[in-house]
């Protein structure tokens, strides 16, 4: 099973904005937030992208 989610922005955003979004997603994955959210919704935490 795949749960396709994405975070995106326009091409005109500054590199700092793109880095911020990357950092936020990395932190959400590293903190376990994504895995916990999947578990709460009845999915398996192994769906978190490596």
N, C-alpha and C positions, 0 to 999 in steps of 0.2 A: 504494500500500500504506500502511496505517496500523498503527502499533504503539501500541495504546492503553494508556497507563500513567497512573497518578494517584498523587498524594500527598494524603492527607486527614487530617482530625482532627475531633474532635467540636465542636459549636457552643459548648460551654462552655469551650473553651480561651481563654487570655488573648491579647490582641492581640500580645504579645511572642512567644508560641509560634507564632502564624500568621506573623509576620514572619520568625522564624527559619527556618521551613520554606520560605518564599518565597526567602529569601536562599540557602539551601542549594541549591535547585533552580536558581536563577539562576547560582550559582557553578559547579555541575556542567555546565551548558550552556556558560557563558563559557570555562571552562577546557579545553573540548574533550573532557571525560570521556564525555559522552553520545555524541558523534559517534564517538569511538574505540571505545566499547563496541558501537555498532551495526556498525562496520566489522569488529571481531573476531568478531561473530556472523554475518557474511556479509550484512549489510544495507548499504544505502547511507546515508552520513552526511547526505544531503539530507533525511532523514526527521525530523531534529531540528526541533522546532517553532520558528517565528520568535519 
